[in-house]
């Protein structure tokens, strides 16, 4: 005790008073960083009033993709045939759908070199089944004509009905330097997005603006933060992630002789205590991030629910396309609401909160998960059973996408219900070497030990780690095999 007291008295005052209470947490540093950024004026800004003039569906990059949630590939091929050959199908199962009739009439009109009347003005801002808006496709048709004055007249009146990806959209030039993932992040509610050029895009109540690197990097240094892009940073070094930002504290560099004295004081007990504190801090940070995301999600979901109810009251007065849009809006709201409620399982103190299930026919659930991928499956022992279908669906969907993107076709799905357990196996013809599997498991385990996510060059590491942890929380497990590649989800009954 005398030796401990002498060494403690020899330490500088700064070293004696530098307790955990004087060191700001990563959340405090992040709050300090965002507060200081709010006082900085940006050079380029798009006001919220300007953004409100355009439907959000036209601003999102997803507007460029075919609407496969509503229309099948066969229907899209039919539209293409009408467009190319001016041949209407003799009979169509979706002939009663207003959206389908509208698309057919539009393609027929363009094929006949017709001109859109004023009755089409309310349709131009709608998304075409094959991607883009009706205004995009009609503008492309006009640009192929000899009289360009018609193009100018159309743009003067309907430029706001184009999608953001169209070069003639009023905001296209202002946001051309932002990637598709950046546009998606900002328009879906994230406050920040860091571009590859070092520009920090901000989404705030006043609109969207851009800070140059020299404007925000000094603020990050003052807050003691290292802020980089997830695309250019090893995820193991990220203490906190927001949007595509990798956020970590800049560690202080104590003097060597102070470090030597601390090592003498704490030795082995000190190292053990540090490991316990690090583990506790990592768990609290993960819980904070999840609470933050869940809290941020509930507010827009609640607001979206009010919007859906308002549209529901006026449903009978809506046009056919607007009613179809309402159905999609209502479906998206229900999905987000279910996700918000399901996320409570992660925050619950009860270990079995996530494992609470709903009663449903197992084959019906498999149909719902596999239908978007046009995959068939083989099921043995179908029955109505209570399972945590939401989280099980997250795991199965992740494995299917991994097999389709990283595996070798064909992709097969097999499931079986026995008296003791339920298992689902996803296989493809890819060949994973033992060394590669060992390395993937080693890196994943290392990431879990440090309480941080781990990425891999093949893009599958984070997904598999999430699936493995969800299955463990549900009381089951994920097993993987090689030659050929197979992943199996197992749950006890």
DORORO-903595 format. One record per residue (C-alpha): residue number from 1; residue in three letters; x, y, z. Coordinates in Angstrom, 3 decimals, decimal comma, m for minus. Each point is the difference from the previous one (the first is absolute). Layout:
DORORO-903595
[pt NUM; ALA; [X; Y; Z]] ...
END
This chain:
DORORO-903595
[pt 1; UNK; [0,000; 0,000; 0,000]] [pt 2; UNK; [2,886; 2,396; 0,740]] [pt 3; UNK; [1,540; m0,725; m3,427]] [pt 4; UNK; [m3,386; 0,621; m1,702]] [pt 5; UNK; [m0,419; 3,327; 1,843]] [pt 6; UNK; [3,519; 1,189; m0,961]] [pt 7; UNK; [m0,520; m0,781; m3,679]] [pt 8; UNK; [m3,426; 1,657; 0,006]] [pt 9; UNK; [1,456; 3,175; 1,547]] [pt 10; UNK; [2,711; 0,018; m2,672]] [pt 11; UNK; [m2,541; 0,106; m2,802]] [pt 12; UNK; [m0,803; 3,433; m1,476]] [pt 13; UNK; [m3,251; 1,637; 1,024]] [pt 14; UNK; [m1,434; m0,498; m3,471]] [pt 15; UNK; [0,630; m3,729; 0,224]] [pt 16; UNK; [m1,590; m0,210; 3,491]] [pt 17; UNK; [m3,161; 1,858; m0,976]] [pt 18; UNK; [m0,493; m1,578; m3,427]] [pt 19; UNK; [m2,757; m2,345; 1,133]] [pt 20; UNK; [m2,705; m1,460; m2,138]] [pt 21; UNK; [m2,358; 2,898; 0,879]] [pt 22; UNK; [2,325; 2,572; m1,686]] [pt 23; UNK; [0,189; m1,919; m3,290]] [pt 24; UNK; [m2,939; 0,739; m2,325]] [pt 25; UNK; [m1,802; m2,986; m1,468]] [pt 26; UNK; [m0,305; m0,552; m3,734]] [pt 27; UNK; [m3,640; 1,131; 0,183]] [pt 28; UNK; [0,983; 3,270; 1,689]] [pt 29; UNK; [2,708; 0,597; m2,586]] [pt 30; UNK; [m2,434; m0,709; m2,825]] [pt 31; UNK; [m2,552; 2,406; 1,510]] [pt 32; UNK; [2,686; 2,665; 0,329]] [pt 33; UNK; [1,010; m0,556; m3,627]] [pt 34; UNK; [m3,561; 0,297; m1,351]] [pt 35; UNK; [m0,769; 3,079; 2,125]] [pt 36; UNK; [3,027; 1,832; m1,378]] [pt 37; UNK; [m0,812; m1,035; m3,561]] [pt 38; UNK; [m3,445; 1,576; 0,352]] [pt 39; UNK; [1,631; 3,425; 0,346]] [pt 40; UNK; [1,921; m0,321; m3,306]] [pt 41; UNK; [m1,561; 1,444; m3,156]] [pt 42; UNK; [0,397; m2,089; m3,137]] [pt 43; UNK; [0,827; 1,324; m3,464]] [pt 44; UNK; [m2,645; m2,066; m1,796]] [pt 45; UNK; [m3,491; m0,556; 1,332]] [pt 46; UNK; [m3,278; m1,435; m1,276]] [pt 47; UNK; [m2,789; 1,415; 2,123]] [pt 48; UNK; [m2,663; m2,191; 1,543]] [pt 49; UNK; [m2,596; 2,069; m1,822]] [pt 50; UNK; [1,606; m0,980; m3,309]] [pt 51; UNK; [0,189; m3,684; 0,996]] [pt 52; UNK; [m3,673; m0,007; 0,958]] [pt 53; UNK; [m0,903; 0,869; m3,595]] [pt 54; UNK; [1,023; m3,485; m1,170]] [pt 55; UNK; [m1,489; m3,379; 1,030]] [pt 56; UNK; [2,543; m1,990; 1,999]] [pt 57; UNK; [m0,587; m3,053; m2,181]] [pt 58; UNK; [1,467; 1,921; m2,957]] [pt 59; UNK; [3,108; 0,998; 1,966]] [pt 60; UNK; [1,001; m3,469; 1,218]] [pt 61; UNK; [2,407; m2,022; m2,214]] [pt 62; UNK; [m2,352; m2,990; 0,377]] [pt 63; UNK; [m2,362; 1,786; m2,403]] [pt 64; UNK; [2,213; m1,195; m2,879]] [pt 65; UNK; [m0,686; m3,692; 0,639]] [pt 66; UNK; [m2,975; m2,019; m1,304]] [pt 67; UNK; [m2,955; m0,334; 2,376]] [pt 68; UNK; [0,237; m3,755; 0,478]] [pt 69; UNK; [m2,055; 0,219; 3,186]] [pt 70; UNK; [m3,081; 0,865; m2,076]] [pt 71; UNK; [0,773; m1,324; m3,486]] [pt 72; UNK; [1,583; m3,249; m1,174]] [pt 73; UNK; [2,788; m0,418; m2,540]] [pt 74; UNK; [m2,543; m1,355; m2,466]] [pt 75; UNK; [m2,037; 3,180; 0,284]] [pt 76; UNK; [3,088; 2,149; m0,553]] [pt 77; UNK; [0,826; m2,048; m3,094]] [pt 78; UNK; [m3,555; 0,566; m1,226]] [pt 79; UNK; [0,438; 3,760; 0,394]] [pt 80; UNK; [3,239; m0,170; m1,960]] [pt 81; UNK; [m1,731; m1,933; m2,775]] [pt 82; UNK; [m2,749; 2,600; m0,190]] [pt 83; UNK; [2,606; 2,755; m0,115]] [pt 84; UNK; [2,015; m1,673; m2,764]] [pt 85; UNK; [m2,660; m1,637; m2,177]] [pt 86; UNK; [m3,232; 1,901; 0,772]] [pt 87; UNK; [m1,693; m3,338; 0,785]] [pt 88; UNK; [m2,462; m0,084; 2,865]] [pt 89; UNK; [m0,336; m3,388; 1,772]] [pt 90; UNK; [m3,196; m1,904; m0,712]] [pt 91; UNK; [m0,688; m0,644; 3,674]] [pt 92; UNK; [1,766; 0,997; 3,210]] [pt 93; UNK; [m0,665; m1,092; 3,594]] [pt 94; UNK; [0,697; 3,529; 1,290]] [pt 95; UNK; [m2,364; 1,729; m2,453]] [pt 96; UNK; [m2,133; 1,217; 2,923]] [pt 97; UNK; [2,974; 1,697; 1,699]] [pt 98; UNK; [m0,111; 3,806; m0,565]] [pt 99; UNK; [3,786; 0,184; 0,221]] [pt 100; UNK; [0,391; m2,711; m2,647]] [pt 101; UNK; [m2,585; 1,600; m2,305]] [pt 102; UNK; [1,752; 3,327; 0,406]] [pt 103; UNK; [3,412; m1,453; m0,951]] [pt 104; UNK; [m1,469; m1,831; m3,012]] [pt 105; UNK; [m1,763; 3,126; m1,262]] [pt 106; UNK; [3,167; 2,030; 0,424]] [pt 107; UNK; [2,209; m2,438; m1,946]] [pt 108; UNK; [m2,660; m0,381; m2,694]] [pt 109; UNK; [m0,212; 3,775; m0,365]] [pt 110; UNK; [3,757; 0,398; m0,374]] [pt 111; UNK; [0,178; m2,885; m2,449]] [pt 112; UNK; [m2,648; 1,733; m2,146]] [pt 113; UNK; [2,043; 3,251; 0,128]] [pt 114; UNK; [m2,853; 1,638; 1,846]] [pt 115; UNK; [m0,012; 3,075; 2,198]] [pt 116; UNK; [m0,936; 0,012; 3,687]] [pt 117; UNK; [m3,033; 2,086; 0,813]] [pt 118; UNK; [m0,535; 2,049; 3,150]] [pt 119; UNK; [m1,756; m3,021; 1,538]] [pt 120; UNK; [3,448; m1,582; 0,454]] [pt 121; UNK; [1,402; 2,882; 2,061]] [pt 122; UNK; [m0,915; m1,649; 3,307]] [pt 123; UNK; [1,683; m3,246; m1,115]] [pt 124; UNK; [3,379; 1,407; m1,049]] [pt 125; UNK; [1,358; 0,053; 3,559]] [pt 126; UNK; [m0,900; m3,677; 0,565]] [pt 127; UNK; [2,688; m2,677; m0,275]] [pt 128; UNK; [m0,089; m2,143; m3,139]] [pt 129; UNK; [m0,080; m3,792; 0,601]] [pt 130; UNK; [3,337; m0,383; m1,831]] [pt 131; UNK; [1,741; 2,748; 2,022]] [pt 132; UNK; [0,162; 3,778; m0,168]] [pt 133; UNK; [m3,032; 2,256; m0,125]] [pt 134; UNK; [m2,475; 0,349; m2,836]] [pt 135; UNK; [1,439; 3,486; m0,533]] [pt 136; UNK; [3,499; m1,519; m0,467]] [pt 137; UNK; [m1,249; m2,325; m2,700]] [pt 138; UNK; [m2,076; 2,598; m1,800]] [pt 139; UNK; [2,931; 2,448; 0,031]] [pt 140; UNK; [2,242; m2,674; m1,561]] [pt 141; UNK; [m2,673; m0,508; m2,661]] [pt 142; UNK; [m0,171; 3,750; m0,717]] [pt 143; UNK; [3,785; 0,320; m0,177]] [pt 144; UNK; [m0,042; m2,454; m2,883]] [pt 145; UNK; [m2,238; 2,315; m1,998]] [pt 146; UNK; [1,207; 2,662; m2,407]] [pt 147; UNK; [m1,797; 2,930; 1,651]] [pt 148; UNK; [1,972; 0,782; 3,159]] [pt 149; UNK; [m2,258; 2,918; 0,883]] [pt 150; UNK; [m2,492; m2,608; 1,224]] [pt 151; UNK; [2,685; m1,309; 2,364]] [pt 152; UNK; [0,608; 3,458; 1,433]] [pt 153; UNK; [m3,707; 0,601; 0,470]] [pt 154; UNK; [m0,406; m3,345; 1,758]] [pt 155; UNK; [2,928; 0,667; 2,360]] [pt 156; UNK; [m1,290; 3,446; 0,856]] [pt 157; UNK; [m3,252; m1,506; 1,241]] [pt 158; UNK; [0,948; m3,502; 1,219]] [pt 159; UNK; [3,686; 0,028; 1,051]] [pt 160; UNK; [m1,104; m0,658; 3,580]] [pt 161; UNK; [m1,542; m3,319; m1,055]] [pt 162; UNK; [3,362; m1,413; m1,072]] [pt 163; UNK; [2,061; m2,245; 2,270]] [pt 164; UNK; [3,144; 1,391; 1,606]] [pt 165; UNK; [2,147; m2,283; m2,175]] [pt 166; UNK; [m1,230; 1,816; m3,126]] [pt 167; UNK; [2,506; 2,712; m1,085]] [pt 168; UNK; [m2,916; 2,379; m0,625]] [pt 169; UNK; [m1,262; m0,186; 3,603]] [pt 170; UNK; [0,363; 3,405; 1,736]] [pt 171; UNK; [2,104; m1,534; 2,829]] [pt 172; UNK; [2,066; m2,416; m2,101]] [pt 173; UNK; [3,026; 2,265; m0,412]] [pt 174; UNK; [0,030; 1,059; 3,672]] [pt 175; UNK; [0,122; m3,630; 1,179]] [pt 176; UNK; [1,919; m1,576; m2,888]] [pt 177; UNK; [3,150; m0,476; 2,091]] [pt 178; UNK; [m1,886; m2,001; 2,664]] [pt 179; UNK; [m0,113; m3,780; m0,443]] [pt 180; UNK; [m3,217; m1,998; m0,163]] [pt 181; UNK; [0,564; m1,342; 3,520]] [pt 182; UNK; [0,498; 3,567; 1,206]] [pt 183; UNK; [m3,246; 1,207; m1,550]] [pt 184; UNK; [m1,829; m2,966; 1,531]] [pt 185; UNK; [1,467; 0,699; 3,458]] [pt 186; UNK; [m0,887; 3,716; m0,004]] [pt 187; UNK; [m3,493; m0,330; m1,451]] [pt 188; UNK; [m0,822; m2,833; 2,416]] [pt 189; UNK; [0,841; 2,113; 3,040]] [pt 190; UNK; [3,725; m0,226; 0,860]] [pt 191; UNK; [1,465; 3,338; 1,048]] [pt 192; UNK; [3,474; m0,515; m1,477]] [pt 193; UNK; [1,711; m1,759; m2,882]] [pt 194; UNK; [3,730; 0,165; m0,813]] [pt 195; UNK; [0,828; m0,062; m3,720]] [pt 196; UNK; [3,150; m1,473; m1,531]] [pt 197; UNK; [1,263; 3,542; m0,632]] [pt 198; UNK; [m0,012; 0,863; 3,711]] [pt 199; UNK; [m3,177; 2,089; m0,181]] [pt 200; UNK; [m2,396; m0,381; 2,924]] [pt 201; UNK; [m3,619; 0,199; m1,156]] [pt 202; UNK; [m2,474; 1,167; 2,626]] [pt 203; UNK; [m3,762; m0,529; 0,225]] [pt 204; UNK; [m1,594; 2,454; 2,444]] [pt 205; UNK; [m3,362; 1,779; 0,399]] [pt 206; UNK; [1,168; 2,786; m2,324]] [pt 207; UNK; [0,818; m2,388; m2,841]] [pt 208; UNK; [3,086; m1,798; m1,332]] [pt 209; UNK; [3,446; 1,599; m0,226]] [pt 210; UNK; [3,661; m0,961; m0,394]] [pt 211; UNK; [3,037; 0,751; 2,177]] [pt 212; UNK; [3,486; m0,058; m1,466]] [pt 213; UNK; [2,621; m2,160; 1,707]] [pt 214; UNK; [1,821; 3,030; 1,426]] [pt 215; UNK; [m3,272; 1,171; 1,594]] [pt 216; UNK; [m0,845; m3,124; 1,995]] [pt 217; UNK; [3,333; m1,799; 0,581]] [pt 218; UNK; [1,254; 2,678; 2,402]] [pt 219; UNK; [m3,247; m0,312; 1,958]] [pt 220; UNK; [0,522; m3,770; 0,249]] [pt 221; UNK; [3,557; 0,511; 1,271]] [pt 222; UNK; [m1,236; 2,444; 2,655]] [pt 223; UNK; [m2,566; m2,550; 1,153]] [pt 224; UNK; [2,692; m2,711; 0,168]] [pt 225; UNK; [m1,646; m2,096; m2,710]] [pt 226; UNK; [1,254; m1,871; m3,032]] [pt 227; UNK; [m2,756; 0,092; m2,658]] [pt 228; UNK; [0,569; m1,967; m3,204]] [pt 229; UNK; [m2,074; m1,795; m2,621]] [pt 230; UNK; [m0,916; m3,637; 0,640]] [pt 231; UNK; [0,931; m0,740; m3,613]] [pt 232; UNK; [3,610; 1,020; 0,621]] [pt 233; UNK; [0,393; m1,152; 3,627]] [pt 234; UNK; [0,442; m3,352; 1,689]] [pt 235; UNK; [m3,201; m0,542; 1,994]] [pt 236; UNK; [2,034; m1,421; 2,890]] [pt 237; UNK; [1,169; 3,536; 0,794]] [pt 238; UNK; [m3,537; 1,415; 0,234]] [pt 239; UNK; [m1,271; 0,577; 3,518]] [pt 240; UNK; [m3,251; 1,416; m1,362]] [pt 241; UNK; [m1,604; 0,000; m3,457]] [pt 242; UNK; [m2,560; 2,477; m1,332]] [pt 243; UNK; [m1,162; 0,016; m3,619]] [pt 244; UNK; [3,293; m0,737; m1,818]] [pt 245; UNK; [2,127; 1,695; 2,691]] [pt 246; UNK; [2,598; m1,965; 1,952]] [pt 247; UNK; [0,393; 1,839; 3,314]] [pt 248; UNK; [2,644; m0,618; 2,648]] [pt 249; UNK; [1,794; 1,965; 2,691]] [pt 250; UNK; [3,513; 1,303; m0,538]] [pt 251; UNK; [1,949; m1,546; 2,896]] [pt 252; UNK; [2,204; 2,152; 2,185]] [pt 253; UNK; [3,708; m0,740; 0,040]] [pt 254; UNK; [1,334; m0,089; 3,565]] [pt 255; UNK; [3,703; 0,326; 0,804]] [pt 256; UNK; [2,004; m3,243; 0,016]] [pt 257; UNK; [1,063; 0,359; 3,593]] [pt 258; UNK; [m3,627; 0,493; 1,099]] [pt 259; UNK; [m0,977; m3,160; m1,884]] [pt 260; UNK; [2,825; m1,907; 1,721]] [pt 261; UNK; [m1,175; 1,149; 3,432]] [pt 262; UNK; [m3,588; m0,996; m0,782]] [pt 263; UNK; [1,168; m3,440; m1,101]] [pt 264; UNK; [1,903; m0,387; 3,271]] [pt 265; UNK; [m3,104; 0,952; 1,954]] [pt 266; UNK; [m2,556; m2,169; m1,685]] [pt 267; UNK; [2,000; m2,864; m1,567]] [pt 268; UNK; [m2,105; m3,101; m0,597]] [pt 269; UNK; [m3,076; 1,100; 2,061]] [pt 270; UNK; [m0,039; 3,247; m1,959]] [pt 271; UNK; [0,001; m1,801; m3,337]] [pt 272; UNK; [m2,860; m2,204; 1,133]] [pt 273; UNK; [m1,968; 3,033; 1,185]] [pt 274; UNK; [0,614; 1,766; m3,305]] [pt 275; UNK; [m1,359; m2,969; m1,941]] [pt 276; UNK; [m3,143; m0,020; 2,137]] [pt 277; UNK; [m0,505; 3,743; m0,431]] [pt 278; UNK; [0,579; m0,221; m3,739]] [pt 279; UNK; [m2,559; m2,745; m0,289]] [pt 280; UNK; [m2,530; 1,942; 2,049]] [pt 281; UNK; [0,618; 3,177; m2,020]] [pt 282; UNK; [m0,412; m1,850; m3,297]] [pt 283; UNK; [m3,280; m1,551; 1,167]] [pt 284; UNK; [m1,339; 3,389; 1,122]] [pt 285; UNK; [1,008; 1,632; m3,276]] [pt 286; UNK; [m1,706; m2,695; m2,056]] [pt 287; UNK; [m3,109; 0,350; 2,146]] [pt 288; UNK; [0,095; 3,789; m0,389]] [pt 289; UNK; [0,295; m0,223; m3,794]] [pt 290; UNK; [m2,918; m2,428; m0,203]] [pt 291; UNK; [m2,094; 2,172; 2,330]] [pt 292; UNK; [0,870; 3,045; m2,086]] [pt 293; UNK; [m0,992; m1,668; m3,266]] [pt 294; UNK; [m3,209; m1,410; 1,499]] [pt 295; UNK; [m0,920; 3,381; 1,475]] [pt 296; UNK; [0,748; 1,841; m3,258]] [pt 297; UNK; [m2,065; m2,581; m1,908]] [pt 298; UNK; [m3,088; 0,207; 2,195]] [pt 299; UNK; [m0,541; 3,740; m0,555]] [pt 300; UNK; [m0,266; m0,126; m3,835]] [pt 301; UNK; [m1,967; m3,272; 0,193]] [pt 302; UNK; [m2,554; 1,650; 2,311]] [pt 303; UNK; [m0,182; 3,009; m2,305]] [pt 304; UNK; [m0,391; m2,324; m2,982]] [pt 305; UNK; [m2,878; m1,729; 1,790]] [pt 306; UNK; [m1,828; 3,328; 0,369]] [pt 307; UNK; [0,564; 0,682; m3,703]] [pt 308; UNK; [m1,389; m3,421; m0,938]] [pt 309; UNK; [m3,105; 0,621; 2,123]] [pt 310; UNK; [m0,587; 3,363; m1,688]] [pt 311; UNK; [0,238; m1,590; m3,435]] [pt 312; UNK; [m2,260; m2,842; 1,174]] [pt 313; UNK; [m2,733; 2,518; 0,858]] [pt 314; UNK; [0,204; 1,431; m3,515]] [pt 315; UNK; [0,423; m3,360; m1,745]] [pt 316; UNK; [m3,289; 0,114; m1,913]] [pt 317; UNK; [0,920; 3,364; m1,492]] [pt 318; UNK; [3,405; m1,140; m1,281]] [pt 319; UNK; [0,695; m0,895; m3,618]] [pt 320; UNK; [0,835; m3,559; m1,019]] [pt 321; UNK; [3,800; 0,590; m0,061]] [pt 322; UNK; [m0,215; 1,846; 3,315]] [pt 323; UNK; [m1,884; m2,926; 1,557]] [pt 324; UNK; [2,709; m2,396; m1,202]] [pt 325; UNK; [2,615; 2,326; 1,466]] [pt 326; UNK; [m1,960; m0,015; 3,275]] [pt 327; UNK; [0,069; m3,811; 0,105]] [pt 328; UNK; [3,789; 0,046; m0,382]] [pt 329; UNK; [0,308; 2,765; 2,604]] [pt 330; UNK; [m2,159; m1,948; 2,442]] [pt 331; UNK; [2,020; m3,187; m0,577]] [pt 332; UNK; [3,306; 1,810; 0,566]] [pt 333; UNK; [m1,377; 1,570; 3,185]] [pt 334; UNK; [m1,096; m3,378; 1,360]] [pt 335; UNK; [3,434; m1,465; m0,763]] [pt 336; UNK; [1,811; 2,877; 1,713]] [pt 337; UNK; [m2,353; m0,158; 2,963]] [pt 338; UNK; [0,619; m3,742; 0,360]] [pt 339; UNK; [3,750; 0,560; m0,209]] [pt 340; UNK; [m0,187; 2,648; 2,720]] [pt 341; UNK; [m1,940; m2,294; 2,293]] [pt 342; UNK; [2,237; m2,976; m0,743]] [pt 343; UNK; [3,113; 2,005; 0,868]] [pt 344; UNK; [m1,163; 0,104; 3,599]] [pt 345; UNK; [1,241; m3,582; 0,274]] [pt 346; UNK; [3,570; 1,199; m0,264]] [pt 347; UNK; [m0,555; 2,579; 2,743]] [pt 348; UNK; [m1,851; m2,313; 2,363]] [pt 349; UNK; [1,719; m1,258; 3,142]] [pt 350; UNK; [m1,684; m3,371; m0,516]] [pt 351; UNK; [2,163; m2,362; m2,012]] [pt 352; UNK; [m3,059; m1,724; m1,508]] [pt 353; UNK; [m1,730; 3,201; m1,175]] [pt 354; UNK; [1,071; m0,463; m3,612]] [pt 355; UNK; [m0,962; m3,680; m0,010]] [pt 356; UNK; [m3,702; 0,729; 0,579]] [pt 357; UNK; [m1,792; m1,242; m3,124]] [pt 358; UNK; [m3,217; 0,283; m1,983]] [pt 359; UNK; [m2,124; m2,943; m1,091]] [pt 360; UNK; [0,008; m0,502; m3,801]] [pt 361; UNK; [0,268; m2,724; m2,628]] [pt 362; UNK; [3,707; m0,537; m0,615]] [pt 363; UNK; [m0,364; m0,324; m3,792]] [pt 364; UNK; [m1,887; 3,323; m0,195]] [pt 365; UNK; [2,924; 1,744; 1,646]] [pt 366; UNK; [2,499; m1,696; m2,329]] [pt 367; UNK; [m2,059; 1,108; m2,999]] [pt 368; UNK; [0,092; 3,617; 1,174]] [pt 369; UNK; [3,798; m0,008; 0,494]] [pt 370; UNK; [0,959; m1,773; m3,231]] [pt 371; UNK; [m2,537; 1,592; m2,346]] [pt 372; UNK; [2,037; 3,224; m0,666]] [pt 373; UNK; [2,913; m2,153; m1,219]] [pt 374; UNK; [m2,057; m2,375; m2,186]] [pt 375; UNK; [1,465; m2,975; 1,849]] [pt 376; UNK; [m1,711; m3,300; 0,742]] [pt 377; UNK; [0,624; m2,138; 3,066]] [pt 378; UNK; [m0,450; m3,541; 1,284]] [pt 379; UNK; [m1,839; m0,355; 3,322]] [pt 380; UNK; [m0,470; m3,146; 2,055]] [pt 381; UNK; [m2,579; m0,071; 2,796]] [pt 382; UNK; [m2,017; 3,198; m0,508]] [pt 383; UNK; [m2,187; 1,057; 2,931]] [pt 384; UNK; [m1,357; 3,043; 1,844]] [pt 385; UNK; [2,547; 0,965; 2,612]] [pt 386; UNK; [0,897; 3,013; 2,170]] [pt 387; UNK; [3,408; 1,443; m0,907]] [pt 388; UNK; [1,764; 3,399; 0,107]] [pt 389; UNK; [m0,710; 0,368; m3,728]] [pt 390; UNK; [1,192; 3,599; m0,293]] [pt 391; UNK; [3,550; m0,587; 1,221]] [pt 392; UNK; [0,184; m3,413; m1,666]] [pt 393; UNK; [m0,999; 1,725; m3,237]] [pt 394; UNK; [2,808; 2,548; 0,437]] [pt 395; UNK; [2,522; m2,850; 0,261]] [pt 396; UNK; [m1,392; m1,988; m2,947]] [pt 397; UNK; [m0,231; 3,064; m2,253]] [pt 398; UNK; [3,622; 0,892; 0,795]] [pt 399; UNK; [1,246; m3,492; m0,878]] [pt 400; UNK; [m2,005; m0,092; m3,242]] [pt 401; UNK; [1,433; 3,330; m1,144]] [pt 402; UNK; [3,530; m1,146; 0,884]] [pt 403; UNK; [m0,472; m3,186; m2,040]] [pt 404; UNK; [m1,395; 1,889; m3,000]] [pt 405; UNK; [2,715; 2,666; 0,055]] [pt 406; UNK; [3,099; m1,912; 1,115]] [pt 407; UNK; [m0,842; m3,634; m0,771]] [pt 408; UNK; [m0,171; m2,089; m3,132]] [pt 409; UNK; [m3,418; m1,006; m1,407]] [pt 410; UNK; [m2,195; m1,832; 0,429]] [pt 411; UNK; [m1,128; 1,130; 3,471]] [pt 412; UNK; [m2,107; m2,612; 1,846]] [pt 413; UNK; [m2,098; 0,289; 3,157]] [pt 414; UNK; [m1,014; m2,998; 2,100]] [pt 415; UNK; [m1,932; 0,021; 3,288]] [pt 416; UNK; [m1,169; m2,661; 2,407]] [pt 417; UNK; [m2,122; m0,098; 3,142]] [pt 418; UNK; [0,683; m2,917; 2,317]] [pt 419; UNK; [m1,174; m0,836; 3,480]] [pt 420; UNK; [3,012; 1,720; 1,609]] [pt 421; UNK; [1,086; 2,826; m2,262]] [pt 422; UNK; [m0,546; 2,032; m3,152]] [pt 423; UNK; [2,750; 0,616; m2,529]] [pt 424; UNK; [0,336; 1,917; m3,260]] [pt 425; UNK; [2,996; m0,497; m2,300]] [pt 426; UNK; [1,105; 2,332; m2,814]] [pt 427; UNK; [2,581; m1,451; m2,378]] [pt 428; UNK; [1,764; 0,978; m3,215]] [pt 429; UNK; [2,828; m1,450; m2,066]] [pt 430; UNK; [2,732; 2,322; 1,305]] [pt 431; UNK; [3,185; m1,505; 1,437]] [pt 432; UNK; [1,362; 1,527; 3,242]] [pt 433; UNK; [3,472; m1,093; 1,013]] [pt 434; UNK; [0,648; m1,022; 3,649]] [pt 435; UNK; [2,510; 2,851; 0,317]] [pt 436; UNK; [m2,573; 2,542; m1,118]] [pt 437; UNK; [m2,611; m1,308; 2,432]] [pt 438; UNK; [2,512; 0,014; 2,843]] [pt 439; UNK; [1,077; 3,558; m0,800]] [pt 440; UNK; [m3,620; 1,199; m0,188]] [pt 441; UNK; [m0,787; m1,588; 3,360]] [pt 442; UNK; [3,181; 1,429; 1,543]] [pt 443; UNK; [m0,698; 3,558; m1,169]] [pt 444; UNK; [m3,644; m0,225; 1,058]] [pt 445; UNK; [0,952; m1,253; 3,468]] [pt 446; UNK; [2,619; 2,723; 0,313]] [pt 447; UNK; [m2,615; 2,623; m0,836]] [pt 448; UNK; [m2,365; m1,424; 2,622]] [pt 449; UNK; [2,709; m0,016; 2,633]] [pt 450; UNK; [0,643; 3,703; m0,506]] [pt 451; UNK; [m3,691; 0,819; m0,133]] [pt 452; UNK; [0,213; 1,336; m3,554]] [pt 453; UNK; [m1,318; m1,052; m3,379]] [pt 454; UNK; [2,334; m1,627; m2,513]] [pt 455; UNK; [m0,042; 0,302; m3,776]] [pt 456; UNK; [1,487; m2,299; m2,637]] [pt 457; UNK; [1,065; 0,411; m3,560]] [pt 458; UNK; [m2,712; m2,360; m1,228]] [pt 459; UNK; [m2,735; 2,073; 1,661]] [pt 460; UNK; [m1,437; m2,941; 1,996]] [pt 461; UNK; [1,663; 0,381; 3,398]] [pt 462; UNK; [m2,379; 2,437; 1,705]] [pt 463; UNK; [m3,102; m1,802; m1,267]] [pt 464; UNK; [1,150; m3,409; 1,239]] [pt 465; UNK; [0,991; 1,427; 3,356]] [pt 466; UNK; [m3,438; 1,597; 0,410]] [pt 467; UNK; [m1,740; m3,235; m0,992]] [pt 468; UNK; [2,125; m2,018; 2,431]] [pt 469; UNK; [m0,744; 2,381; 2,871]] [pt 470; UNK; [m3,741; 0,152; m0,739]] [pt 471; UNK; [m0,218; m3,798; m0,123]] [pt 472; UNK; [1,892; m0,277; 3,276]] [pt 473; UNK; [m2,433; 2,497; 1,562]] [pt 474; UNK; [m2,927; m2,077; m1,287]] [pt 475; UNK; [1,444; m3,118; 1,612]] [pt 476; UNK; [1,144; m1,523; m3,286]] [pt 477; UNK; [3,187; m0,001; m2,043]] [pt 478; UNK; [1,511; 0,594; m3,437]] [pt 479; UNK; [2,301; m2,646; m1,451]] [pt 480; UNK; [2,005; 0,266; m3,222]] [pt 481; UNK; [1,528; m2,670; m2,232]] [pt 482; UNK; [2,181; 0,019; m3,100]] [pt 483; UNK; [0,306; m1,777; m3,342]] [pt 484; UNK; [m2,669; 0,971; m0,856]] [pt 485; UNK; [m0,821; 2,991; 2,180]] [pt 486; UNK; [m2,928; m0,649; 2,359]] [pt 487; UNK; [m1,448; 2,025; 2,865]] [pt 488; UNK; [m2,515; m1,524; 2,405]] [pt 489; UNK; [m2,305; 1,767; 2,477]] [pt 490; UNK; [m1,109; m2,203; 2,890]] [pt 491; UNK; [m2,606; 0,700; 2,698]] [pt 492; UNK; [m1,321; m2,297; 2,715]] [pt 493; UNK; [m3,752; m0,601; 0,040]] 
END
